[in-house]
């Protein structure tokens, strides 16, 4: 039986080897695309004091259109200032974000009822807890502050849960969602405490008074700094897994 099984699967083994080669080639191409896109985003948003080009409102260089004095919707946020990355001092100097509404209506039950009454085939919906909604649209952080807004959504969810221990641990027990400038200082404090040394090295340990965009690893470092459990999940799917998935989908649909 073993010899018969191996003989029948010889072609499959060859195909699997070819799949591994194709997967490696695909990974290398994707990595090159990711590196190229990352460099473009760094140049556009994260690692220069001035955005290349001119403001399309006034024609001057050195600022975004949302920050232009001639923009009627210009944000009236507080001026950028460098806060001390020391938890005790930062807890007293931080300010709340004006867009956080921690007493907002929980839309999760409404979404659940909607998805249950109108199910869609071949779809899976994961619903989490309530959040205080944040949006960077029209604000001074438009174009680079989405990572901080995602962090604020995570924080608002933790505060809305009503866990007293978590509420006291987050941001010195302030009980509110800090603004972007305060989050930048808290992130530097997390780096100084040894969280995410790789990320700290990439940013040079400093993000305050800058437009450097942050991502999932910075959010995890910040939450872990306050003692919250945070797990990073890579959603990349290999070519071999996609091959198997498509095969069984074709069998199921036939």
N, C-alpha and C positions, 0 to 999 in steps of 0.2 A: 504494500500500500504506500509506503513512504517513497519507493522508487517511482511508482506510478504518479504520485502527487508531484514529485519534483520534476518529472519529465513534462507533465502537463503545464506546470507553472514556469517552465524555462523561459517561454516567451514573455510572461508577465514580469519575471525578474529583469529581463533585458529592458522591458518598457519602464520598469521602476527605476533602473539605472539611468535611462534617458530622461525620465521625469526629474531625477535629482540634478542632472546637468542643466536642464531647462530651468529648474527652480533656482539654481545658483546664478545662472545668467540673468534671470528676471530680477533676483535680489540685487545684483550688481547694478543693473540699469535703474532700478527704483532708488537705490542708494545715491547714485549720481544725480538723479532728478531731485531727491530730497535735499542733497547738499547744495545744488544750484538754487533751488527755491529758497533755502535757508539764507544763503548769501544775499539773494535779492531782497528778502524781507529785512535782513539786517541793514542793508543799505537804505531801504525805504523807510523803515520805522524805528529800528532799535538802537543803532550804534552810531548815530551822528547827531550832533547838536541841532543842525538845521536840515530840514528836508530839502532835497534837491529840487530846483525849479522855483517858480514864483507863485505867489498867492493869486488865484484867478479872480479874486474880488478887487484887490487894490493894485496888483502887478508887482508888489515888492517881494523880496526874498526874506527868508528867515522865520516865517511863521506859517501855520496852517490857516485855511480859510475860516475854520470855526473860531480861531483866536484873533481874527482880523478885527481891528477897531471899527471897521465899517460894517461888520456883520451884526444885524439887529438881534440875532439869536445867540450872540456871544455869551458864553458861560460866565457867571459872576463868582466863580469859585475862588477860594482864598489863594493868595499868591504862593508860589512854590517856596518853601523854606526847608532848610536841612534840619531834621529832627534828630536828637540823640538816640542812637540805637541801643539804649540801655532800658530794659523793661520797666524799672521803677519810675524813671523820668518820663518814658514814653507813655506810660499809662495815664499820667497826669496831663500830657500835652496833646494827646491824640484827639481828633474831632470826629463826630459821627457824620455819616454820609446822608445827605438830605433826601436821597431817593429810596431809602430803606423804609419799608412799612411792615413792621413786625406783627401787626394786628390785621393783616390782609386776610381775605376769605380764602379758605383752603379749597383749591379747585380740583384736588386729586379725586375726591368722591364723585364730582361731576364728570371728570374725564373717564373714570372707571365705569360709571353707568352708561356713558356714551359708547365706549368700546364694547361693553357687554351686549348692548341692544343692537349694535351695528358691527358685528364681527367681520373681519376681512380675512379671506383665505391666504395661507402662506405668509402670515404676518404675526409677529410677536411684539407685544407692547409691555414695557417695564415702567411702572409708576413708582415714584418715590414720594417723600414727604413734601409738605408745603415749604415754600420759600418766599422771602420778600423780594419781589421782582426788581431787577436793576437793568438799566439800559444806558449805554454810552452814547446813544444817538444824540447829536447836537451838543454834546458836552466837550469840555476842553481835552478829554482823553480819547476822543473819537479817532479811530484808526490804529490805536496802540493799546488801549486800556481794557480790551476784552478779557484778558487773562485775570486782571484784578476784579472785573465784574463777575467772572465765574467764581472766584474765591469768595466774593461777597454773597453770592447765592448760596454757597456751601455754608458760610457762617450763619446766614439768616435762618437756614434750615435747622442748624444746631441750636440756635437760640429759641426758635419756635417749638422745638421738641419739649422744652420745659425741664430738661435735666439740670438740676441745680448745680451739680458738680462741674458739668461742662460749661455752664454759664459763668461760673466763678473762675474757671481756668482760662477761658478765652479773653485775651487782651486785658488782662489784669482785672477781670470781673466787671468791666464797664457796662455790660448789658446791651450794648448797641453795636451796629455794624460800622467800623471805622471807614473813613474816606480813603481814596487811593493814595494820597500822600502819606497817611498814617500806615497803610499796608506796606508801602515801600520801606518805611523805617522798621516795621516789625519783621519784614523779610530779611533785612540786613542784620537784625538782632538774632534771627534764627541761624543765619550763616555764621555769625560770630560765635554762636554756641556749638558749632560743629555739624549742623544739619546740612546735608547735600553739599559736601565740599566740592564736588565736580561742578555743580551749578554756580557756586560762589566763585570758583576760579574763572569760569567762563565770563561772568559779569564783572570780574575784578572786585567782588565783594560790595559793590555799590550800584544802586538803582535810583536813589533819591534824586529829585530835580532832573529827571531824564524821561525820555519817551521809550525806554527799553521795554519791549513786550515780554511777558512771562507766560509760562505754560503750566502743564500738569505737575511737573516735578517741583516747581516752586510752590504750588498750592499744597502739595504733600509735605514739603519741608516745613511750611508755615504751620500746618495743622499738627504735625508731629512735634513741633517746638512747644505747643501747648498741651501735649500729652494725648492728643487724639490719634486713634488708629487710622492710618491712611495707606491704602494699597494701590499701587500703579498696575494697570492692566494694559498690555499691548494688544491691540486689536488686529495686528497684521496676520493675514491668513496665507499659508504657503500654497504653492501651486499644486502640490500633491493632494492637499486637503480639498481644494477646489475641484480637482479632477474626480475624486471619489464622490463629492457632493453632487456634481453634475451627472455622474453616471447613475446614481440612485434616483435622482430626480427624473431622468429620462425613463428609467425602468418604471417608476411610480406613475408617470404620466402616460405611458404606453398601454 
